């Protein structure tokens, strides 16, 4: 009985000493956190989407408090999910004045619909854009356009983007979009851009990412940008630049006059939220009348007949062996050579009348001796 009691007392004493050591260490090396960080974190939406540029809302709260202490303003810090009301609450906690930020929205810069960009092959691999982009070019001839597997849809936490089954392209619900940037990060071809828009979430955008030259881009997609510079020429705000055969509109300079949209011959410049301009398809050339077509076909023939060459005339071929069928084919194609009279003397060469032109290369190939008829 005494041995058990002694063991309990010893273990209790060891535990008490260890607890006192841990408590003293925690007090000695404790990191004091500004209580304002917790207060700011409470007013943030808690989405932890990373749209603000920090790993989560906790990081954003710490950055806001640090900016308030060092710079006295929030600067470029902005929560895209909470928006301006959320930042006003953060500024009130920190004793700062909230600065209004320009609204932004995710924009899909591709208009390669099933009609504009026909499918050439069928992708039968894992249905993710990242794997499809790594293993193949996609189902179309455009190596820059949307793959349509829906990685952006899976990355969106706010149900603001979906794949249109008719066009095969993702569509952004501007009312739901918080511009967190998750869809842009998920796209392996970087065709989704977080762009600045006006208060109605509208703005001009070039819906193409093809950097090929005009002919190659036009062949891959009917709605591709061909770098023709017509949009740049009509822009009065100097908001359009052309680099790598591709136009780009600076959202901060653009005044939404829509002159570029009217000037674009490929209808790849649009106003967000407005109907797209239809692509004008070329009308097929009317067939020529039979008489005119016959005259056109006869004209080159007449010209060709006047330009004769020495070896265009019929020739007589003499050689000391029978002409094999394969040799006849090399000489005249499917036209047979007509054998003339052959002397009973075996030493006398056989004679063939050849009515088609015998090219010098054919004579050399067969090793024949020829003379003009």
C-alpha positions as CSV (number, residue, x, y, z in Angstrom):
1,X,0.0,0.0,0.0
2,X,2.8,2.4,0.9
3,X,4.6,1.6,-2.4
4,X,1.5,2.5,-4.5
5,X,1.1,5.8,-2.5
6,X,4.7,6.7,-3.0
7,X,4.5,6.1,-6.8
8,X,1.4,8.3,-7.0
9,X,3.0,11.1,-5.1
10,X,6.2,11.0,-7.2
11,X,4.3,11.0,-10.5
12,X,2.1,13.9,-9.3
13,X,5.2,15.9,-8.3
14,X,6.8,15.3,-11.7
15,X,3.7,16.4,-13.5
16,X,3.4,19.5,-11.4
17,X,7.0,20.5,-12.0
18,X,6.6,19.9,-15.8
19,X,3.4,22.0,-15.9
20,X,5.1,24.9,-14.1
21,X,8.1,24.7,-16.6
22,X,5.8,24.7,-19.6
23,X,3.7,27.6,-18.2
24,X,6.8,29.7,-17.5
25,X,8.2,29.0,-21.0
26,X,4.9,30.0,-22.6
27,X,4.8,33.2,-20.7
28,X,8.5,33.9,-21.5
29,X,8.2,33.3,-25.3
30,X,4.6,34.4,-25.8
31,X,4.0,36.3,-29.1
32,X,1.6,39.2,-28.5
33,X,-1.0,39.6,-31.2
34,X,-2.7,42.9,-31.9
35,X,-6.3,42.5,-30.9
36,X,-7.3,44.4,-34.0
37,X,-6.3,41.5,-36.1
38,X,-9.0,39.3,-34.6
39,X,-11.5,42.1,-35.0
40,X,-10.7,42.6,-38.7
41,X,-10.7,38.9,-39.3
42,X,-14.3,38.8,-37.9
43,X,-15.6,41.3,-40.5
44,X,-13.9,39.5,-43.4
45,X,-16.1,37.0,-45.3
46,X,-14.0,34.0,-44.3
47,X,-13.9,32.6,-47.9
48,X,-10.1,32.0,-47.7
49,X,-10.1,32.2,-51.6
50,X,-6.8,34.0,-51.9
51,X,-8.2,36.7,-54.2
52,X,-6.7,39.4,-52.0
53,X,-3.2,38.0,-52.6
54,X,-2.8,36.4,-49.1
55,X,-3.2,32.7,-48.1
56,X,-6.4,33.4,-46.2
57,X,-8.5,35.9,-44.4
58,X,-6.1,35.8,-41.4
59,X,-3.3,36.9,-43.6
60,X,-5.4,39.7,-45.0
61,X,-6.3,40.9,-41.5
62,X,-2.7,41.0,-40.4
63,X,-1.7,42.9,-43.6
64,X,-4.4,45.5,-43.0
65,X,-3.3,46.1,-39.4
66,X,0.4,46.4,-40.5
67,X,-0.5,48.8,-43.3
68,X,-2.5,51.0,-40.9
69,X,0.5,51.2,-38.5
70,X,3.2,51.7,-41.1
71,X,1.6,53.7,-43.9
72,X,-1.5,55.0,-42.3
73,X,-3.7,53.8,-45.1
74,X,-4.9,50.5,-46.6
75,X,-3.5,51.3,-50.0
76,X,-4.1,48.6,-52.6
77,X,-5.4,46.1,-50.0
78,X,-8.9,45.0,-51.1
79,X,-11.1,42.0,-50.4
80,X,-12.8,41.1,-53.7
81,X,-15.4,38.9,-52.0
82,X,-16.6,41.3,-49.4
83,X,-16.2,44.3,-51.7
84,X,-16.4,47.9,-50.7
85,X,-18.8,47.4,-47.7
86,X,-16.4,45.0,-46.1
87,X,-13.4,47.3,-46.6
88,X,-15.4,50.2,-45.0
89,X,-15.9,48.1,-41.9
90,X,-12.1,47.2,-41.8
91,X,-11.2,50.9,-42.2
92,X,-13.6,51.8,-39.3
93,X,-11.9,49.3,-37.0
94,X,-8.5,50.7,-37.9
95,X,-9.6,54.3,-37.8
96,X,-8.9,54.9,-41.5
97,X,-10.9,56.3,-44.4
98,X,-11.9,53.6,-46.9
99,X,-10.9,54.4,-50.5
100,X,-13.4,53.3,-53.2
101,X,-11.9,50.7,-55.5
102,X,-12.8,50.1,-59.1
103,X,-15.0,47.1,-59.6
104,X,-13.6,44.1,-61.3
105,X,-14.9,40.9,-62.9
106,X,-13.6,37.8,-64.5
107,X,-13.6,37.8,-68.3
108,X,-13.2,34.8,-70.6
109,X,-11.1,36.0,-73.5
110,X,-12.1,33.4,-76.1
111,X,-14.9,33.4,-78.6
112,X,-14.1,30.0,-80.1
113,X,-17.6,28.6,-80.2
114,X,-18.5,25.4,-81.9
115,X,-19.5,27.4,-85.0
116,X,-16.4,29.7,-85.1
117,X,-13.9,27.0,-84.2
118,X,-14.9,23.5,-85.6
119,X,-13.8,20.4,-83.7
120,X,-11.2,18.4,-85.6
121,X,-10.6,15.5,-83.2
122,X,-12.1,14.1,-80.1
123,X,-10.2,14.2,-76.8
124,X,-10.8,11.0,-74.9
125,X,-8.5,11.5,-71.9
126,X,-8.9,12.8,-68.4
127,X,-11.5,15.6,-68.5
128,X,-9.4,18.4,-67.0
129,X,-8.0,21.4,-68.8
130,X,-4.6,21.1,-67.2
131,X,-4.1,17.5,-68.3
132,X,-5.5,18.2,-71.8
133,X,-3.3,21.2,-72.2
134,X,-0.2,19.1,-71.2
135,X,-1.0,16.0,-73.4
136,X,-2.5,17.6,-76.5
137,X,-3.4,20.8,-78.3
138,X,-7.1,20.3,-77.8
139,X,-10.0,19.3,-80.1
140,X,-9.5,22.3,-82.5
141,X,-6.8,23.9,-84.5
142,X,-6.3,26.7,-82.1
143,X,-3.6,26.2,-79.5
144,X,-4.5,29.3,-77.5
145,X,-8.3,28.9,-77.0
146,X,-10.5,27.4,-74.3
147,X,-10.3,23.6,-73.8
148,X,-13.8,23.5,-72.3
149,X,-13.1,20.8,-69.6
150,X,-14.4,23.1,-66.8
151,X,-11.4,23.6,-64.4
152,X,-12.6,27.1,-63.9
153,X,-16.1,26.0,-63.0
154,X,-14.6,23.6,-60.3
155,X,-12.4,26.3,-58.9
156,X,-15.2,28.9,-58.4
157,X,-16.7,28.9,-54.9
158,X,-19.5,31.2,-55.7
159,X,-21.2,29.4,-58.6
160,X,-20.4,32.4,-60.9
161,X,-19.2,30.5,-63.9
162,X,-20.6,27.6,-66.0
163,X,-20.0,25.9,-69.3
164,X,-22.5,26.8,-72.0
165,X,-23.4,23.4,-73.7
166,X,-24.2,25.2,-77.0
167,X,-21.0,27.1,-77.4
168,X,-18.7,24.9,-75.3
169,X,-17.3,28.0,-73.6
170,X,-17.4,29.1,-69.9
171,X,-19.7,32.0,-69.2
172,X,-19.3,34.3,-66.1
173,X,-22.3,35.5,-64.2
174,X,-21.2,39.1,-63.5
175,X,-23.7,39.5,-60.7
176,X,-22.2,36.6,-58.8
177,X,-18.6,37.1,-59.7
178,X,-16.4,38.4,-56.9
179,X,-13.2,38.7,-58.9
180,X,-11.4,36.5,-56.5
181,X,-9.2,35.2,-59.4
182,X,-9.6,31.5,-58.6
183,X,-10.9,30.7,-62.1
184,X,-8.0,32.7,-63.7
185,X,-5.5,30.7,-61.7
186,X,-7.1,27.4,-62.6
187,X,-7.0,28.1,-66.4
188,X,-3.8,26.6,-67.9
189,X,-4.0,28.8,-71.0
190,X,-4.6,32.1,-69.1
191,X,-7.6,33.1,-71.1
192,X,-9.5,34.2,-68.0
193,X,-8.6,37.7,-66.9
194,X,-9.7,39.8,-63.9
195,X,-10.5,43.1,-65.6
196,X,-11.6,46.5,-64.3
197,X,-15.1,47.4,-65.3
198,X,-17.5,50.2,-64.7
199,X,-20.3,50.4,-62.1
200,X,-22.5,48.2,-64.3
201,X,-19.7,45.7,-64.6
202,X,-19.4,46.5,-68.3
203,X,-16.3,47.2,-70.5
204,X,-14.6,46.6,-73.8
205,X,-12.6,43.4,-74.2
206,X,-10.8,41.5,-77.0
207,X,-12.2,38.0,-76.8
208,X,-9.2,36.3,-78.4
209,X,-5.7,35.0,-77.2
210,X,-4.4,33.7,-80.6
211,X,-0.9,35.1,-81.2
212,X,-0.5,33.5,-84.6
213,X,-0.3,35.7,-87.8
214,X,-3.5,36.6,-89.5
215,X,-3.8,33.8,-92.0
216,X,-3.0,31.1,-89.5
217,X,-5.3,32.6,-86.9
218,X,-8.1,33.0,-89.3
219,X,-7.8,29.4,-90.4
220,X,-8.0,28.2,-86.9
221,X,-11.0,30.3,-85.8
222,X,-13.5,32.5,-87.6
223,X,-13.6,35.0,-84.7
224,X,-9.9,35.3,-84.1
225,X,-7.9,38.5,-83.9
226,X,-5.7,38.9,-86.9
227,X,-3.8,42.0,-85.7
228,X,-5.1,44.2,-88.6
229,X,-4.8,47.4,-86.4
230,X,-8.2,48.8,-87.5
231,X,-9.3,49.0,-83.8
232,X,-6.1,50.9,-82.9
233,X,-6.6,53.3,-85.7
234,X,-10.1,54.4,-84.6
235,X,-9.4,54.5,-80.9
236,X,-9.4,58.1,-79.7
237,X,-8.3,57.3,-76.1
238,X,-5.1,55.5,-77.1
239,X,-6.2,52.5,-75.1
240,X,-5.4,49.7,-77.6
241,X,-2.0,48.2,-78.2
242,X,-1.0,45.4,-80.5
243,X,1.7,42.9,-79.5
244,X,2.4,39.5,-81.0
245,X,-0.4,39.9,-83.6
246,X,-3.0,40.4,-80.8
247,X,-4.9,43.5,-79.8
248,X,-5.3,44.4,-76.1
249,X,-7.5,47.1,-74.5
250,X,-6.3,48.9,-71.5
251,X,-9.3,49.0,-69.2
252,X,-8.1,52.1,-67.3
253,X,-7.8,54.2,-70.5
254,X,-10.8,52.8,-72.3
255,X,-13.8,55.2,-72.4
256,X,-16.2,52.6,-73.9
257,X,-17.0,54.5,-77.0
258,X,-17.3,51.2,-78.9
259,X,-15.6,52.5,-82.0
260,X,-13.2,49.6,-81.9
261,X,-16.1,47.2,-81.8
262,X,-17.6,48.6,-85.0
263,X,-14.2,48.6,-86.8
264,X,-13.2,45.0,-86.0
265,X,-13.8,42.9,-89.1
266,X,-13.7,39.6,-87.0
267,X,-16.2,40.6,-84.3
268,X,-13.7,39.7,-81.6
269,X,-14.1,42.9,-79.7
270,X,-17.2,43.1,-77.5
271,X,-18.9,45.1,-74.8
272,X,-19.5,43.0,-71.7
273,X,-23.2,42.4,-71.2
274,X,-24.1,43.4,-74.7
275,X,-25.0,41.1,-77.7
276,X,-22.1,40.1,-79.8
277,X,-21.7,41.5,-83.3
278,X,-22.4,38.9,-85.9
279,X,-19.5,37.8,-88.2
280,X,-20.2,38.8,-91.8
281,X,-19.7,35.7,-93.9
282,X,-18.5,36.0,-97.5
283,X,-21.1,35.1,-100.1
284,X,-20.1,32.3,-102.4
285,X,-19.0,33.4,-105.9
286,X,-21.7,32.8,-108.5
287,X,-20.9,30.1,-111.1
288,X,-19.8,31.3,-114.5
289,X,-22.1,30.5,-117.5
290,X,-21.3,27.4,-119.4
291,X,-20.3,29.4,-122.6
292,X,-18.0,31.7,-120.6
293,X,-16.4,28.8,-118.7
294,X,-15.7,26.9,-121.9
295,X,-14.1,30.0,-123.5
296,X,-12.0,30.5,-120.4
297,X,-10.8,26.9,-120.5
298,X,-10.0,27.1,-124.2
299,X,-8.0,30.2,-123.9
300,X,-5.1,28.7,-121.9
301,X,-5.0,25.8,-124.3
302,X,-4.6,28.0,-127.3
303,X,-1.8,29.9,-125.6
304,X,-0.1,26.7,-124.6
305,X,-0.1,25.3,-128.1
306,X,1.7,28.3,-129.5
307,X,4.6,27.8,-127.1
308,X,6.0,24.6,-128.5
309,X,9.3,23.0,-127.5
310,X,11.6,20.8,-129.7
311,X,10.7,17.7,-127.8
312,X,6.9,18.3,-128.0
313,X,6.7,16.8,-131.5
314,X,5.9,13.1,-132.1
315,X,9.1,10.9,-132.3
316,X,10.0,7.5,-133.6
317,X,11.8,5.2,-131.1
318,X,14.0,2.4,-132.2
319,X,15.6,-0.1,-129.9
320,X,16.8,-3.7,-130.1
321,X,14.4,-5.3,-127.7
322,X,10.7,-5.5,-127.1
323,X,9.2,-2.7,-125.0
324,X,8.1,-4.0,-121.6
325,X,4.7,-2.9,-120.2
326,X,6.4,-1.1,-117.4
327,X,8.5,0.9,-119.8
328,X,5.4,1.7,-121.8
329,X,3.7,3.0,-118.6
330,X,6.8,5.2,-117.8
331,X,6.7,6.6,-121.4
332,X,3.0,7.1,-122.0
333,X,1.1,6.3,-118.8
334,X,-2.0,4.4,-119.6
335,X,-1.6,5.1,-123.4
336,X,-0.1,2.1,-125.2
337,X,2.6,2.6,-127.8
338,X,1.6,1.2,-131.3
339,X,4.2,-1.2,-132.7
340,X,5.0,-0.8,-136.4
341,X,6.3,-3.3,-138.8
342,X,9.2,-5.4,-137.6
343,X,11.8,-6.9,-139.9
344,X,12.3,-10.6,-139.9
345,X,15.9,-10.0,-139.2
346,X,16.4,-10.1,-135.5
347,X,19.2,-7.6,-135.7
348,X,16.8,-5.0,-137.1
349,X,15.5,-2.8,-134.3
350,X,11.8,-2.7,-133.6
351,X,9.9,0.5,-134.5
352,X,7.3,2.2,-132.2
353,X,5.4,5.3,-133.1
354,X,4.9,7.4,-130.0
355,X,2.3,10.1,-130.4
356,X,2.9,11.9,-127.1
357,X,5.9,14.1,-126.2
358,X,8.8,12.2,-124.9
359,X,10.7,14.2,-122.3
360,X,14.5,14.0,-122.2
361,X,14.4,12.7,-118.6
362,X,12.3,9.7,-119.9
363,X,14.8,9.1,-122.7
364,X,17.7,9.0,-120.2
365,X,15.7,6.8,-117.8
366,X,15.1,4.2,-120.4
367,X,18.4,4.5,-122.2
368,X,16.8,4.8,-125.6
369,X,18.3,6.3,-128.8
370,X,15.8,8.6,-130.4
371,X,15.5,10.7,-133.5
372,X,12.9,13.1,-134.7
373,X,10.2,11.7,-136.9
